[in-house]
């Protein structure tokens, strides 16, 4: 018991020294885990879900979040999921479909080296999934709130309104929203 306690104390002390040595300088307001790239990740509207005006607002907002806060904001739409049979996925129970899209967006976030928010919309089957990485340092429950706002707009067929809400909510959550 004493040896274990001693080992934990020594390891705890050593671990903090190692962490201190590996820490890199961080720009004010930027995430320390910010991706190592020059610009924000590109969003894609392959399903042509959004209007030109709303879509044009996305890239500057994503770039600002990336440059000022070191997080990504990516929206991708697809006519059907890039992986899997759309008819099989549509026939899944809701919990199975949720699991499928969670695994898909987790893998996609890893592929992109995404540190932030990824919104994925599939048209067939109609599915919306919001992935929020821990590195984004967003308020607790942000992902479900963002998803609920998008779903509310999408149900009314107000896709541009939903996209604008998602942009505004994310900017506000990181302290970059417009002063009201």
N, C-alpha and C positions, 0 to 999 in steps of 0.2 A: 504494500500500500504506500509506504513512504517513498519507495523507488519510483512508483508510478507518478505520485504527486511531484517529486523532484524532477522527473523527466518532463512532465507537462509544463512546469515552471521554466525549465531550461529551454524547451522547444518554443514556448510562448515568447520568451525573450528573444530567442534566435530568429523566430519568424518575423518579429517586428523589425529587427535589424535588416533582414533580407528585404522586407517590403520597403523600408526606407531607402535602401540602396537602389531598388528598381524603379522608384517613383520618378517620373519625368515631369518637367515643368508643364503646366497647363495654362492655356490662355484663359483670362477671366471669363467665367460663364460657360466655358467649354467642358464637355465630359472628358474625364481622364481616359475613358475607353473609346474615344472617338476613332472611327475608322481611318486608316492611313490612305487617304485619297484626296485629290485636289477639289473635287466638286461633288455635289449631291447626286444620289442615284436617280436614274431616269424612271418616270412613271410611264405606263403604257395603257392606252384605252383601245385595246384590240376589238372589244365588243361595241365600240362607238356608243357608249352609254351617256356621255356628257357633251354638253354644248361647248362651242369654241371659247366663249367668254369665261365660263367657269374653269375649263381645262387650262386656259392661258394663265390663270391665277395660281395654279398649283406649282409650277416650276419655280417661280420666284419665292414662294413661301417655303418650299422644300430647301432651296438654296440658303435662305436666311436661317432656317432652323439648323442646317448643317454648319454654316460658317460661324454663327453666333453661339449655338448651344451644343454643337458636336453630335447632333442626332439626325437620323434619317426620317423622312416622311415619304413613303412610296404608296401609290395607288396603282393597282393593276386590274384590268377587266379582261375577261376572256369569254368567247362564245361558249366554251365548255372547258372543264378542267384539263390542263395540259397532260395529266396522267390519269389513267383509268377510263372506263367506259361510262359515258354520261348516263345511259339508261340504267346501268347497274347502280350507279351512285344515286340516281333519282329514286330508285326502289329501296334504298337503304332506310332503316329507321332513323329518326332524327339524331339519336345519340351516336349511331355509327357514322352518319354523314358528318357530324361535328368532329368526330375523331379523325376521319379521313382528311378533312380540310385543316385541322390543327396540325396533323403530321405533314401535310403538303406545305403549309405556310411556314412551319418550323424549318423544314428542309430548304425552302426557298430563301428564308432569312439567312440561313447558314451559307447557302450558295452565294448570296449577294454580300455577305459580311455586313448585314444590316444591324444597326444599333439604333433602334427607334420604333417607328410605327409602320406596319405594312397592312394595307387594306386590299383584300382580294375579293373580286366580284365575279362570279360565274353566272352565265345566263341560262345554261342548261346543264344541270338543274340550277334553278335560281337559288343562289347561295351567296351569302356575304360572310366573310370571316375577317376579323381584326386581330392581328398579331402585334403585341407590344412587348418589346424586349425589356428586361430589367435594367439594362444599361441606359435606357431612355430617361430614367429617373422622373417618371410622370406620377401624378397623384394616384393613390390607391383607388382602384376601381375605374381608372380612366378608360381602359379597353372596353368594358361592358357599356359604359356611358356613351362612348363614341359609336359603338355598334348600334345601340338603341336609337341614337339621333339619326344615324344613316337609315336604319330600317323604317323609322317613322316617315322620313321624306320619301324613301323609295316606294313604300306602299301606296303613297299618293301620286306616284309617277313623277315626283319632283327631284330628279336625279341631280340637277345642277345645284339646287338648294341643299341637298344632302352633302355634296362635295364641298360647298362653301362652308357649311356648318362644321364639317370635319377639319377643314383648314383652320377656321377660326378657333375651334376648341383646342386644337393642338398648339397653335400660336399662343393662346391665352394661358394654357397650362404651363408653358415655358416662359411666361412673362413677356411675350413679344406681341401681344394683341394690341389693337388700337385702343387708345385712351378714350374712355366714354365720358 
